Amino acid sequence: MMRYNSFKQPVGEPLPDFQIGGLPDMGQLVGETVIVEKFDRRRHDLFPIFCDRTPLENWTYLPVEPFACRADFDLFEARMHQSADPYHLVIQAETDGRILGSFALMSIDRHNRTVEMGWVVYSTALQRTRMATEAQYLVMKYVFETLQYRRYEWKCDSLNAPSRRAAERLGFTYEGTFRQMQVYKGRNRDTAWFSILDSEWPANKARLERWLAPGNFTSNGGQVMPLDAV
């Protein structure tokens, strides 16, 4: 039902109990196949997934290029370690702790309780796997149930079709494209915006958990039912 103020102007839903949110302070998020935790350069070596031995096509839409020089990466990694926003996370295999990828919570707005998933860097071993989906699920659950934020965002170059598909597969809703929002790598970027709201989380959580259930996977790891069909 539309609400109106004393001037008969339409206004948004009142939030009388709203409080400023907390900042990310993550311990380990432990799943069936992966562990997600805050990046710590003293324990996590990300060079193998950020170096130029990785497929170069993976870097087209990322803010940086792969690193050829370990010394250059060490400087970059030091900034990642110290950064509070982006709040960098590492994805490890639950079985043996090997590092599979990295991503970050960024654009952290505690005053409005909104945050974005970004800086997604996956190894070949992580791409298009149950592990990748579970890692995203664990962070999504942390955002909505621990931080109790209201809005979770996903933004990407509007031309980045794999990222757009990933967002929609994970349950994000496309909201529109901000034209000429950025210049990166010497070219224009129109940015596609996606979001999930706290009111949408319970249904999306149930959907993701049904797909991630062990019974949805064969003995060799193949999915029985695709997430789009759940």
Backbone as ProteinMPNN parsed JSONL, in Angstrom:
{"seq_chain_A": "MMRYNSFKQPVGEPLPDFQIGGLPDMGQLVGETVIVEKFDRRRHDLFPIFCDRTPLENWTYLPVEPFACRADFDLFEARMHQSADPYHLVIQAETDGRILGSFALMSIDRHNRTVEMGWVVYSTALQRTRMATEAQYLVMKYVFETLQYRRYEWKCDSLNAPSRRAAERLGFTYEGTFRQMQVYKGRNRDTAWFSILDSEWPANKARLERWLAPGNFTSNGGQVMPLDAV", "coords_chain_A": {"N_chain_A": [[0.842, -1.192, 0.0], [0.574, 2.176, -0.847], [2.216, 4.819, 0.856], [1.642, 8.039, 2.321], [2.74, 11.352, 3.082], [2.054, 14.2, 5.274], [1.679, 16.134, 3.416], [0.488, 14.941, 1.359], [2.183, 13.598, -0.306], [3.747, 10.843, -1.921], [5.64, 8.514, -0.018], [8.456, 6.528, 1.147], [8.582, 3.258, 2.778], [8.377, 3.365, 6.314], [11.102, 3.018, 8.635], [11.4, 2.538, 11.597], [12.997, 1.254, 13.517], [15.516, 1.131, 12.504], [19.05, 0.711, 12.449], [22.5, 1.696, 12.225], [24.67, -0.443, 10.433], [27.068, -3.095, 11.221], [30.61, -3.529, 10.5], [32.315, -5.754, 8.212], [33.77, -8.534, 9.812], [35.155, -11.133, 9.678], [35.325, -14.531, 10.624], [36.134, -17.92, 9.946], [34.168, -19.165, 7.3], [32.625, -22.055, 6.949], [31.967, -24.559, 4.688], [30.527, -27.417, 2.958], [32.27, -28.035, 0.896], [34.095, -25.954, 0.628], [36.111, -23.447, 2.316], [35.779, -20.186, 3.435], [37.524, -17.261, 4.196], [38.885, -14.264, 5.757], [41.361, -12.622, 3.851], [44.779, -13.113, 4.49], [47.95, -12.219, 4.157], [50.11, -13.416, 5.361], [49.472, -16.024, 5.621], [48.197, -16.848, 3.316], [48.888, -17.414, 0.007], [48.376, -15.778, -2.846], [49.505, -15.498, -5.306], [49.706, -17.605, -7.297], [47.1, -17.613, -8.433], [46.831, -15.085, -9.395], [48.808, -14.629, -11.208], [50.576, -14.394, -14.409], [50.463, -16.856, -15.576], [47.998, -17.859, -15.539], [44.882, -18.278, -17.388], [44.725, -15.815, -19.846], [42.426, -14.641, -20.83], [40.747, -14.533, -18.696], [41.122, -12.128, -17.468], [40.136, -9.937, -18.767], [37.937, -8.318, -17.941], [38.572, -7.556, -15.389], [39.91, -5.271, -12.883], [42.685, -5.158, -12.905], [45.688, -6.365, -14.556], [47.051, -9.706, -15.06], [49.846, -10.705, -13.026], [53.22, -10.601, -13.887], [55.513, -10.413, -12.47], [56.773, -11.339, -9.382], [57.575, -9.595, -7.329], [56.182, -7.23, -7.914], [53.594, -8.149, -7.523], [53.701, -8.701, -4.795], [53.662, -6.155, -3.649], [51.116, -5.316, -4.407], [49.626, -7.281, -3.11], [50.17, -6.666, -0.462], [48.704, -4.316, -0.165], [46.141, -5.372, -0.49], [46.012, -6.916, 1.821], [45.978, -4.994, 3.839], [43.692, -3.592, 3.34], [40.462, -2.415, 4.194], [38.205, -1.941, 2.787], [38.056, -2.547, -0.435], [37.178, -5.582, 1.287], [39.026, -8.164, 1.43], [38.726, -11.609, 0.61], [39.502, -15.109, 0.867], [39.226, -18.179, -0.889], [39.208, -21.516, -0.058], [39.882, -24.997, -0.583], [37.915, -27.343, 1.127], [38.848, -29.842, 1.73], [41.722, -29.988, 1.622], [42.766, -27.467, 2.031], [43.9, -25.997, -0.045], [44.366, -23.067, -2.039], [41.812, -21.717, -3.934], [40.614, -19.506, -5.03], [39.666, -15.997, -4.949], [37.77, -13.29, -3.605], [35.856, -10.293, -2.819], [34.218, -8.287, -0.312], [32.854, -5.17, -0.92], [32.477, -1.576, -1.483], [31.267, -0.918, 0.944], [28.649, 0.061, 2.838], [27.719, 0.96, 5.694], [25.925, 2.708, 6.815], [23.645, 2.606, 5.317], [23.331, -0.058, 5.17], [24.266, -1.678, 2.978], [26.118, -3.605, 0.586], [28.628, -4.781, -1.681], [29.477, -7.552, -3.803], [32.585, -8.276, -5.163], [35.686, -8.102, -7.117], [36.196, -10.709, -8.096], [38.087, -13.489, -8.49], [38.8, -16.426, -9.879], [40.37, -19.596, -9.822], [41.113, -21.98, -12.446], [40.34, -24.456, -11.522], [38.257, -23.858, -9.859], [36.255, -22.589, -11.285], [32.91, -22.623, -12.488], [31.891, -24.649, -10.755], [30.523, -26.694, -8.077], [31.809, -25.875, -5.77], [32.397, -23.153, -6.217], [29.84, -22.015, -6.292], [28.992, -22.632, -3.709], [30.802, -21.12, -2.198], [29.979, -18.502, -2.845], [27.394, -18.632, -1.802], [27.937, -18.931, 0.971], [29.064, -16.442, 1.64], [26.969, -14.748, 0.964], [25.066, -15.579, 2.825], [26.379, -14.771, 5.149], [26.348, -11.972, 4.806], [23.576, -11.361, 4.932], [22.63, -12.668, 7.264], [24.492, -12.505, 9.37], [25.793, -9.906, 9.253], [23.433, -8.646, 8.721], [22.581, -6.989, 6.624], [20.748, -4.938, 4.276], [20.768, -4.966, 1.546], [22.393, -6.487, -1.156], [24.848, -6.287, -3.529], [25.788, -6.733, -6.982], [27.963, -5.892, -9.471], [29.013, -5.303, -12.808], [30.988, -5.029, -15.833], [28.958, -4.171, -18.505], [29.264, -5.651, -20.793], [30.27, -8.037, -20.012], [29.378, -10.998, -20.282], [29.558, -13.632, -18.987], [29.736, -12.887, -16.245], [27.335, -11.548, -15.851], [25.532, -13.649, -16.294], [26.255, -15.299, -14.166], [25.506, -13.726, -11.956], [22.687, -13.631, -12.225], [22.093, -16.341, -12.107], [22.789, -16.881, -9.458], [20.78, -15.61, -8.152], [20.521, -12.867, -8.131], [18.893, -9.823, -9.071], [18.542, -8.101, -12.087], [18.967, -4.641, -12.425], [19.468, -2.477, -14.057], [21.499, -0.432, -16.294], [24.294, 1.582, -15.806], [25.404, 4.06, -17.722], [28.545, 4.816, -19.22], [30.002, 4.737, -16.793], [32.534, 4.201, -15.803], [36.073, 4.454, -16.537], [38.386, 2.193, -17.556], [41.42, 0.402, -18.004], [41.955, 1.853, -20.275], [39.572, 2.051, -21.677], [36.007, 2.492, -22.183], [33.531, 1.795, -19.68], [30.366, 0.631, -19.331], [28.211, -0.011, -16.713], [26.551, -2.798, -15.462], [24.023, -3.311, -13.104], [23.077, -5.345, -10.367], [21.055, -6.863, -7.8], [20.299, -8.352, -4.57], [17.767, -8.39, -2.152], [17.169, -8.161, 1.414], [14.645, -9.143, 2.023], [14.273, -10.946, 0.017], [16.054, -12.901, 0.483], [15.415, -15.293, 2.154], [13.922, -17.056, 0.41], [15.735, -17.336, -1.693], [17.904, -18.42, -0.357], [16.861, -20.944, 0.397], [16.559, -22.054, -2.129], [19.243, -22.138, -3.094], [20.338, -23.862, -1.183], [18.935, -26.22, -1.673], [19.979, -26.865, -4.177], [22.704, -27.178, -3.563], [22.71, -29.407, -1.96], [23.989, -32.638, -1.069], [22.701, -34.787, -2.372], [22.085, -33.805, -4.857], [24.144, -34.226, -6.526], [26.227, -36.281, -8.537], [28.337, -39.219, -8.173], [30.727, -38.531, -9.388], [30.743, -35.821, -9.176], [29.09, -34.357, -10.856], [26.212, -32.283, -11.538], [22.813, -33.054, -10.737], [20.395, -31.672, -11.069], [20.204, -28.553, -12.639], [20.975, -25.284, -11.272], [19.367, -23.253, -12.258], [17.007, -24.555, -12.661], [15.989, -25.171, -10.229]], "CA_chain_A": [[0.0, 0.0, 0.0], [1.334, 3.419, -0.927], [2.143, 5.693, 2.022], [1.691, 9.464, 2.001], [3.004, 12.232, 4.214], [0.994, 15.177, 5.546], [1.507, 16.961, 2.217], [-0.097, 14.039, 0.369], [3.249, 13.139, -1.208], [4.104, 9.445, -1.659], [6.922, 8.342, 0.673], [8.861, 5.142, 1.334], [8.205, 2.54, 3.992], [9.125, 3.814, 7.488], [11.997, 2.048, 9.278], [11.606, 3.169, 12.905], [13.997, 0.555, 14.324], [16.753, 0.993, 11.732], [20.314, 1.096, 13.069], [23.676, 1.56, 11.373], [25.188, -1.807, 10.46], [28.462, -3.333, 11.557], [31.546, -3.766, 9.404], [32.743, -7.151, 8.137], [34.815, -9.015, 10.723], [34.836, -12.522, 9.385], [36.13, -15.7, 10.916], [35.999, -18.872, 8.849], [32.869, -19.649, 6.859], [32.951, -23.435, 6.587], [30.94, -25.269, 3.955], [30.799, -28.825, 2.674], [33.361, -28.189, -0.074], [35.043, -24.837, 0.683], [36.221, -22.569, 3.479], [36.005, -18.786, 3.069], [37.981, -16.463, 5.333], [39.557, -13.02, 5.406], [42.703, -12.794, 3.303], [45.918, -12.777, 5.349], [49.11, -12.524, 3.31], [51.061, -14.241, 6.103], [49.036, -17.419, 5.528], [47.598, -17.148, 2.014], [49.654, -16.967, -1.164], [47.466, -15.657, -3.981], [50.225, -15.291, -6.563], [49.37, -18.576, -8.352], [45.844, -17.32, -9.139], [46.927, -13.726, -9.938], [49.986, -14.499, -12.063], [50.301, -14.439, -15.849], [50.34, -18.24, -16.058], [46.566, -18.14, -15.596], [44.341, -17.919, -18.709], [44.698, -14.359, -19.976], [41.065, -14.177, -21.092], [40.069, -14.336, -17.414], [41.451, -10.813, -16.923], [39.609, -8.873, -19.627], [36.999, -7.422, -17.264], [39.045, -7.253, -14.042], [40.564, -3.956, -12.834], [44.132, -5.276, -13.076], [46.171, -7.439, -15.42], [47.807, -10.696, -14.288], [51.18, -10.245, -12.647], [54.369, -11.368, -14.374], [56.616, -10.24, -11.525], [56.387, -11.611, -8.0], [57.798, -8.401, -6.509], [55.058, -6.325, -8.149], [52.421, -8.703, -6.862], [53.855, -8.565, -3.346], [53.2, -4.813, -3.291], [49.664, -5.347, -4.565], [49.104, -8.155, -2.065], [50.257, -5.924, 0.799], [47.554, -3.409, -0.126], [44.976, -6.218, -0.243], [46.062, -7.341, 3.224], [45.676, -3.853, 4.703], [42.447, -2.94, 2.929], [39.192, -2.71, 4.86], [37.192, -1.841, 1.734], [37.498, -3.89, -0.394], [37.512, -6.52, 2.357], [39.374, -9.3, 0.575], [38.494, -12.95, 1.14], [40.145, -16.186, 0.13], [38.434, -19.407, -0.987], [40.084, -22.68, 0.051], [39.235, -26.307, -0.622], [37.677, -27.855, 2.474], [39.572, -31.096, 1.926], [43.17, -29.866, 1.842], [43.154, -26.085, 2.289], [44.547, -25.295, -1.161], [43.681, -21.839, -2.42], [41.102, -21.878, -5.2], [40.179, -18.231, -5.575], [39.571, -14.838, -4.072], [36.801, -12.252, -3.925], [35.853, -9.27, -1.778], [33.098, -7.416, -0.012], [33.329, -3.831, -1.251], [31.442, -0.533, -1.436], [30.597, -1.23, 2.207], [27.901, 1.233, 3.301], [27.051, 0.539, 6.929], [24.853, 3.652, 7.142], [22.454, 2.137, 4.604], [23.377, -1.524, 5.218], [24.422, -2.25, 1.645], [27.478, -4.049, 0.296], [28.775, -5.366, -3.023], [30.429, -8.626, -4.079], [33.437, -7.893, -6.279], [37.056, -8.62, -7.203], [36.077, -12.167, -8.187], [39.196, -14.115, -9.221], [38.693, -17.869, -9.686], [41.261, -20.498, -10.546], [40.42, -22.88, -13.374], [39.771, -25.548, -10.733], [37.063, -23.386, -9.149], [35.246, -22.055, -12.201], [31.752, -23.444, -12.867], [31.838, -25.824, -9.887], [29.744, -26.623, -6.841], [32.597, -25.116, -4.795], [32.232, -21.721, -6.483], [28.497, -21.628, -5.862], [28.925, -22.679, -2.248], [31.538, -19.963, -1.677], [29.093, -17.349, -2.962], [26.304, -18.84, -0.84], [28.419, -18.683, 2.33], [29.214, -14.996, 1.841], [25.616, -14.193, 0.93], [24.477, -15.88, 4.133], [27.051, -13.894, 6.114], [25.862, -10.602, 4.593], [22.188, -11.188, 5.356], [22.297, -13.23, 8.57], [25.421, -12.023, 10.397], [25.81, -8.444, 9.167], [22.033, -8.21, 8.614], [22.466, -5.895, 5.668], [19.461, -4.891, 3.579], [20.933, -5.027, 0.094], [23.649, -7.098, -1.585], [24.967, -5.869, -4.927], [26.728, -7.32, -7.939], [28.11, -4.974, -10.599], [30.014, -5.769, -13.765], [30.962, -4.456, -17.175], [27.736, -4.643, -19.164], [29.644, -6.579, -21.858], [30.794, -9.254, -19.396], [28.248, -11.935, -20.28], [29.645, -14.651, -17.938], [29.432, -12.308, -14.941], [25.894, -11.29, -15.814], [24.857, -14.946, -16.12], [26.532, -15.761, -12.805], [24.674, -12.953, -11.036], [21.291, -14.057, -12.324], [22.038, -17.721, -11.629], [22.868, -16.853, -7.999], [19.558, -15.038, -7.615], [20.5, -11.409, -8.204], [17.955, -9.232, -10.025], [19.097, -7.014, -12.899], [18.287, -3.376, -12.128], [19.693, -1.484, -15.096], [22.887, -0.178, -16.676], [24.793, 2.948, -15.666], [26.21, 4.298, -18.911], [29.808, 5.544, -19.064], [30.233, 4.877, -15.354], [33.952, 4.111, -15.48], [37.1, 4.241, -17.554], [39.419, 1.287, -17.039], [42.256, -0.212, -19.034], [41.908, 2.685, -21.467], [38.321, 1.912, -22.424], [34.773, 2.812, -21.474], [32.758, 0.722, -19.05], [28.982, 0.761, -18.885], [28.133, -0.964, -15.61], [25.273, -3.444, -15.172], [23.772, -3.431, -11.664], [22.203, -6.419, -9.901], [20.962, -6.867, -6.337], [19.384, -9.193, -3.796], [17.324, -7.697, -0.952], [17.014, -9.029, 2.58], [13.336, -9.802, 1.944], [14.367, -11.998, -0.994], [17.056, -13.88, 0.891], [14.938, -16.611, 2.581], [13.579, -17.912, -0.73], [16.946, -17.641, -2.452], [18.68, -19.334, 0.488], [16.293, -22.29, 0.253], [16.87, -22.502, -3.493], [20.662, -22.485, -3.157], [20.591, -25.033, -0.342], [18.433, -27.408, -2.385], [20.928, -27.204, -5.242], [23.981, -27.581, -2.969], [22.56, -30.644, -1.2], [24.775, -33.738, -1.644], [21.894, -35.624, -3.246], [21.955, -33.211, -6.189], [25.395, -34.433, -7.257], [26.601, -37.661, -8.794], [29.588, -39.632, -7.53], [31.861, -37.84, -10.018], [30.62, -34.38, -8.962], [28.171, -33.702, -11.782], [24.93, -31.89, -10.966], [21.631, -33.755, -11.213], [19.49, -30.623, -11.525], [20.882, -27.259, -12.667], [20.434, -24.293, -10.345], [18.301, -22.507, -12.931], [15.781, -25.346, -12.656], [15.566, -25.417, -8.842]], "C_chain_A": [[0.88, 1.246, 0.0], [1.121, 4.253, 0.335], [2.302, 7.142, 1.584], [2.01, 10.254, 3.262], [1.876, 13.248, 4.363], [0.748, 16.115, 4.37], [0.91, 16.167, 1.052], [0.91, 13.647, -0.723], [3.556, 11.677, -0.901], [5.496, 9.354, -1.044], [7.184, 6.854, 0.884], [8.412, 4.572, 2.668], [9.014, 3.052, 5.186], [9.942, 2.676, 8.093], [12.342, 2.566, 10.668], [12.708, 2.523, 13.741], [15.346, 0.427, 13.615], [17.96, 1.489, 12.52], [21.435, 0.926, 12.056], [24.244, 0.155, 11.528], [26.635, -1.885, 10.909], [29.303, -3.519, 10.307], [31.933, -5.24, 9.365], [33.894, -7.441, 9.099], [34.689, -10.528, 10.74], [35.849, -13.497, 9.968], [36.038, -16.641, 9.724], [34.525, -19.167, 8.571], [33.109, -21.035, 6.277], [31.759, -24.086, 5.908], [31.294, -26.732, 3.791], [32.04, -28.988, 1.806], [34.42, -27.105, 0.012], [35.038, -24.181, 2.055], [36.525, -21.17, 2.955], [36.455, -18.041, 4.319], [38.675, -15.206, 4.837], [40.967, -13.311, 4.911], [43.752, -12.294, 4.288], [47.173, -13.187, 4.594], [50.151, -13.374, 4.03], [50.721, -15.726, 5.988], [48.559, -17.817, 4.142], [48.447, -16.568, 0.892], [48.737, -16.972, -2.382], [48.182, -15.529, -5.32], [49.861, -16.322, -7.632], [48.067, -18.273, -9.091], [45.828, -15.909, -9.727], [48.059, -13.584, -10.952], [49.624, -14.689, -13.536], [50.371, -15.846, -16.429], [48.876, -18.684, -16.075], [46.033, -17.746, -16.977], [44.131, -16.411, -18.837], [43.29, -13.822, -20.227], [40.266, -13.965, -19.802], [40.198, -12.907, -16.896], [40.849, -9.654, -17.713], [38.787, -7.855, -18.85], [37.397, -7.111, -15.82], [39.805, -5.932, -14.034], [42.062, -3.994, -13.08], [44.436, -6.347, -14.113], [46.889, -8.477, -14.558], [49.242, -10.243, -14.1], [52.255, -11.178, -13.185], [55.479, -11.406, -13.341], [56.124, -10.447, -10.095], [56.537, -10.368, -7.121], [56.659, -7.4, -6.679], [53.802, -6.837, -7.452], [52.517, -8.563, -5.355], [53.391, -7.192, -2.867], [51.675, -4.733, -3.36], [49.022, -6.152, -3.436], [49.141, -7.471, -0.699], [49.09, -4.953, 0.939], [46.257, -4.191, 0.118], [44.875, -6.577, 1.235], [45.59, -6.22, 4.151], [44.29, -3.265, 4.457], [41.249, -3.394, 3.771], [38.023, -2.653, 3.884], [37.919, -1.546, 0.418], [38.048, -4.732, 0.771], [37.755, -7.87, 1.677], [39.254, -10.631, 1.317], [39.184, -13.98, 0.265], [39.259, -17.423, 0.201], [39.395, -20.588, -1.003], [39.267, -23.964, -0.052], [39.086, -26.829, 0.8], [38.531, -29.08, 2.754], [41.032, -30.905, 2.309], [43.661, -28.434, 2.029], [43.801, -25.356, 1.128], [43.691, -24.125, -1.612], [43.11, -21.979, -3.827], [40.72, -20.55, -5.836], [40.104, -17.161, -4.514], [38.422, -13.956, -4.547], [36.736, -11.294, -2.747], [34.457, -8.71, -1.557], [33.594, -5.985, -0.178], [32.153, -2.853, -1.302], [30.585, -0.725, -0.183], [29.966, 0.047, 2.762], [27.098, 0.833, 4.532], [25.895, 1.462, 7.298], [23.55, 3.275, 6.448], [22.343, 0.62, 4.574], [23.346, -2.128, 3.817], [25.882, -2.6, 1.419], [27.478, -4.76, -1.049], [29.752, -6.536, -2.998], [31.259, -8.221, -5.286], [34.811, -8.523, -6.207], [37.068, -10.152, -7.284], [37.178, -12.714, -9.093], [39.17, -15.602, -8.894], [39.792, -18.589, -10.456], [40.438, -21.348, -11.503], [39.727, -24.001, -12.616], [38.48, -25.153, -10.029], [35.931, -22.994, -10.089], [34.171, -23.09, -12.529], [31.682, -24.748, -12.069], [30.872, -25.596, -8.732], [30.476, -25.777, -5.808], [32.41, -23.616, -4.976], [30.869, -21.238, -6.01], [28.391, -21.637, -4.347], [29.669, -21.504, -1.622], [30.669, -18.71, -1.73], [27.929, -17.442, -1.971], [26.749, -18.496, 0.581], [28.553, -17.194, 2.612], [27.85, -14.313, 1.842], [24.925, -14.393, 2.283], [25.083, -14.996, 5.214], [26.518, -12.463, 6.017], [24.47, -10.418, 5.187], [21.921, -11.654, 6.788], [23.236, -12.777, 9.683], [25.483, -10.494, 10.398], [24.401, -7.853, 9.167], [21.91, -6.944, 7.757], [21.168, -6.047, 4.882], [19.583, -5.187, 2.093], [22.331, -5.541, -0.221], [23.748, -6.895, -3.09], [25.996, -6.692, -5.701], [26.774, -6.364, -9.12], [29.185, -5.516, -11.522], [29.935, -4.943, -15.04], [29.744, -5.032, -17.897], [28.019, -5.632, -20.287], [30.148, -7.916, -21.326], [29.661, -10.269, -19.222], [28.373, -13.019, -19.212], [29.309, -14.116, -16.551], [27.944, -12.019, -14.802], [25.12, -12.589, -15.593], [25.05, -15.459, -14.7], [25.646, -15.042, -11.798], [23.235, -13.455, -11.05], [21.121, -15.492, -11.838], [22.02, -17.773, -10.103], [21.661, -16.191, -7.35], [19.499, -13.53, -7.585], [19.525, -10.958, -9.297], [18.629, -8.085, -10.771], [18.28, -5.75, -12.684], [18.46, -2.322, -13.219], [21.175, -1.287, -15.342], [23.204, 1.304, -16.521], [25.772, 3.196, -16.808], [27.43, 5.155, -18.583], [30.128, 5.788, -17.587], [31.713, 4.906, -15.004], [34.795, 4.136, -16.75], [38.134, 3.327, -16.923], [40.128, 0.623, -18.204], [42.154, 0.541, -20.361], [40.638, 2.582, -22.278], [37.128, 2.246, -21.531], [34.19, 1.569, -20.815], [31.367, 1.239, -18.715], [28.773, -0.346, -17.855], [26.715, -1.471, -15.402], [25.16, -3.665, -13.665], [22.773, -4.554, -11.402], [22.121, -6.331, -8.377], [20.085, -8.01, -5.849], [19.038, -8.4, -2.537], [17.136, -8.681, 0.196], [15.679, -9.769, 2.558], [13.33, -10.961, 0.953], [15.279, -13.14, -0.562], [16.462, -15.22, 1.319], [14.612, -17.549, 1.423], [14.818, -18.283, -1.525], [17.855, -18.582, -1.673], [18.18, -20.765, 0.322], [16.624, -22.877, -1.113], [18.324, -22.943, -3.601], [20.961, -23.738, -2.345], [20.058, -26.309, -0.975], [19.426, -27.835, -3.462], [22.23, -27.743, -4.671], [23.902, -28.903, -2.212], [23.323, -31.784, -1.867], [23.992, -34.609, -2.617], [21.712, -35.072, -4.646], [23.198, -33.427, -7.039], [25.703, -35.914, -7.38], [27.934, -37.968, -8.126], [30.809, -38.957, -8.132], [31.728, -36.317, -9.962], [29.689, -33.657, -9.897], [26.837, -33.383, -11.123], [23.799, -32.722, -11.562], [20.652, -32.751, -11.813], [20.234, -29.294, -11.539], [20.194, -26.258, -11.749], [19.291, -23.512, -10.967], [16.963, -23.237, -12.885], [15.24, -25.595, -11.253], [14.496, -24.406, -8.445]], "O_chain_A": [[1.83, 1.339, 0.778], [-0.001, 4.382, 0.825], [2.998, 7.442, 0.614], [1.608, 9.882, 4.364], [0.864, 13.169, 3.666], [-0.267, 16.811, 4.327], [0.837, 16.649, -0.078], [0.554, 13.403, -1.876], [3.621, 11.302, 0.269], [6.422, 10.031, -1.489], [6.273, 6.03, 0.811], [7.937, 5.284, 3.553], [10.235, 3.165, 5.081], [9.526, 1.517, 8.068], [13.474, 2.994, 10.896], [13.295, 3.189, 14.594], [16.222, -0.304, 14.078], [17.913, 2.534, 13.169], [21.335, 0.111, 11.139], [24.292, -0.377, 12.637], [27.338, -0.877, 10.97], [28.779, -3.65, 9.201], [31.883, -5.911, 10.396], [34.862, -6.685, 9.18], [34.183, -11.118, 11.694], [37.059, -13.32, 9.831], [35.877, -16.182, 8.594], [33.74, -19.389, 9.492], [33.733, -21.168, 5.224], [30.672, -24.159, 6.48], [32.239, -27.228, 4.404], [32.78, -29.96, 1.955], [35.534, -27.298, -0.474], [34.102, -24.334, 2.84], [37.421, -20.99, 2.13], [35.843, -18.172, 5.379], [39.011, -15.089, 3.659], [41.677, -14.141, 5.479], [43.634, -11.203, 4.846], [47.429, -14.377, 4.414], [50.993, -13.992, 3.379], [51.572, -16.584, 6.225], [48.519, -19.005, 3.821], [48.689, -15.362, 0.846], [48.367, -18.031, -2.889], [47.531, -15.46, -6.362], [49.715, -15.943, -8.794], [47.931, -18.635, -10.26], [44.915, -15.566, -10.478], [48.245, -12.499, -11.504], [48.509, -15.093, -13.865], [50.341, -16.013, -17.648], [48.558, -19.764, -16.573], [46.67, -16.954, -17.671], [43.436, -15.806, -18.021], [42.991, -12.681, -19.878], [39.233, -13.296, -19.813], [39.468, -12.511, -15.987], [41.047, -8.496, -17.346], [38.923, -6.652, -19.074], [36.634, -6.467, -15.1], [40.3, -5.507, -15.079], [42.656, -2.974, -13.428], [43.566, -7.129, -14.497], [47.297, -8.167, -13.439], [49.784, -9.493, -14.912], [52.208, -12.389, -12.969], [56.295, -12.327, -13.336], [55.171, -9.802, -9.658], [55.696, -10.124, -6.255], [56.218, -6.789, -5.706], [53.044, -6.064, -6.867], [51.504, -8.328, -4.697], [52.794, -7.077, -1.797], [51.03, -4.155, -2.485], [48.0, -5.751, -2.878], [48.248, -7.673, 0.124], [48.547, -4.784, 2.03], [45.379, -3.729, 0.847], [43.794, -6.546, 1.823], [44.886, -6.471, 5.129], [43.777, -2.518, 5.29], [41.054, -4.583, 4.021], [36.973, -3.247, 4.128], [38.349, -0.416, 0.188], [39.206, -4.606, 1.171], [36.818, -8.615, 1.388], [39.629, -10.755, 2.483], [39.419, -13.753, -0.922], [38.622, -17.684, 1.221], [40.286, -20.662, -1.849], [38.103, -24.005, 0.347], [40.029, -26.764, 1.59], [38.898, -29.327, 3.903], [41.532, -31.576, 3.212], [44.863, -28.214, 2.173], [44.216, -24.208, 1.284], [42.462, -24.179, -1.574], [43.819, -22.311, -4.776], [40.525, -20.476, -7.049], [40.431, -17.382, -3.348], [38.136, -13.882, -5.742], [37.476, -11.456, -1.777], [33.631, -8.661, -2.468], [34.64, -5.625, 0.362], [30.993, -3.247, -1.18], [29.356, -0.698, -0.239], [30.669, 0.995, 3.111], [25.944, 0.419, 4.427], [24.982, 1.053, 8.015], [22.469, 3.594, 6.942], [21.389, 0.07, 4.025], [22.51, -2.978, 3.51], [26.777, -1.973, 1.988], [26.451, -5.274, -1.494], [30.737, -6.513, -2.26], [30.705, -7.86, -6.325], [35.078, -9.369, -5.353], [37.865, -10.806, -6.611], [37.205, -12.446, -10.294], [39.48, -16.0, -7.771], [40.104, -18.237, -11.594], [39.215, -21.427, -11.384], [38.653, -24.451, -13.014], [37.694, -26.019, -9.644], [34.762, -23.067, -9.71], [34.461, -24.254, -12.806], [31.445, -25.816, -12.632], [30.463, -24.47, -8.448], [29.844, -25.04, -5.051], [32.279, -22.885, -3.994], [30.757, -20.175, -5.398], [27.77, -20.749, -3.762], [29.215, -20.95, -0.62], [30.628, -17.942, -0.769], [27.533, -16.441, -1.375], [26.013, -17.838, 1.316], [28.199, -16.731, 3.697], [27.608, -13.403, 2.635], [24.284, -13.483, 2.807], [24.371, -14.525, 6.101], [26.267, -11.821, 7.037], [24.213, -9.427, 5.871], [21.064, -11.083, 7.462], [22.812, -12.675, 10.834], [25.253, -9.863, 11.429], [24.2, -6.705, 9.563], [21.236, -5.98, 8.12], [20.574, -7.123, 4.826], [18.618, -5.608, 1.456], [23.32, -5.097, 0.362], [22.849, -7.281, -3.838], [26.932, -7.258, -5.136], [25.738, -6.056, -9.71], [30.156, -6.12, -11.066], [28.949, -4.251, -15.292], [29.532, -6.244, -17.895], [27.127, -6.374, -20.697], [30.424, -8.829, -22.104], [29.067, -10.377, -18.15], [27.371, -13.32, -18.564], [28.668, -14.809, -15.762], [27.366, -12.23, -13.735], [24.174, -12.631, -14.806], [24.119, -15.994, -14.098], [25.098, -15.667, -10.891], [22.641, -13.677, -9.996], [20.107, -15.819, -11.222], [21.327, -18.603, -9.516], [21.531, -16.208, -6.126], [18.538, -12.959, -7.071], [19.359, -11.632, -10.314], [19.219, -7.199, -10.152], [17.051, -5.778, -12.752], [17.677, -1.375, -13.293], [22.01, -1.902, -14.679], [22.487, 2.166, -17.03], [26.849, 2.602, -16.847], [27.361, 6.087, -17.782], [30.479, 6.899, -17.188], [32.114, 5.55, -14.034], [34.319, 3.882, -17.857], [38.695, 3.647, -15.875], [39.531, 0.323, -19.238], [42.254, -0.055, -21.433], [40.613, 2.979, -23.443], [37.229, 2.276, -20.304], [34.33, 0.452, -21.313], [31.208, 2.164, -17.918], [29.124, -1.499, -18.106], [25.789, -0.688, -15.191], [26.097, -4.15, -13.032], [21.771, -4.7, -12.102], [23.019, -5.785, -7.737], [19.26, -8.556, -6.582], [19.92, -7.801, -1.922], [16.965, -9.88, -0.021], [15.595, -10.904, 3.027], [12.485, -11.852, 1.037], [15.277, -14.212, -1.167], [16.976, -16.245, 0.873], [14.989, -18.72, 1.456], [14.944, -19.418, -1.984], [18.504, -19.447, -2.26], [18.972, -21.687, 0.13], [16.932, -24.063, -1.229], [18.607, -24.011, -4.144], [21.749, -24.583, -2.771], [20.665, -27.37, -0.832], [19.683, -29.025, -3.639], [22.808, -28.672, -5.234], [24.938, -29.465, -1.857], [23.315, -31.897, -3.093], [24.558, -35.117, -3.585], [21.239, -35.78, -5.535], [23.305, -32.884, -8.138], [25.472, -36.695, -6.456], [28.581, -37.076, -7.577], [31.83, -38.822, -7.458], [32.491, -35.6, -10.609], [29.503, -32.448, -9.756], [26.379, -34.122, -10.251], [23.822, -33.054, -12.747], [20.143, -32.945, -12.917], [20.846, -28.935, -10.533], [18.997, -26.36, -11.48], [18.342, -23.147, -10.273], [15.909, -22.622, -13.048], [14.159, -26.162, -11.096], [14.005, -24.439, -7.316]]}, "name": "protein", "num_of_chains": 1, "seq": "MMRYNSFKQPVGEPLPDFQIGGLPDMGQLVGETVIVEKFDRRRHDLFPIFCDRTPLENWTYLPVEPFACRADFDLFEARMHQSADPYHLVIQAETDGRILGSFALMSIDRHNRTVEMGWVVYSTALQRTRMATEAQYLVMKYVFETLQYRRYEWKCDSLNAPSRRAAERLGFTYEGTFRQMQVYKGRNRDTAWFSILDSEWPANKARLERWLAPGNFTSNGGQVMPLDAV"}
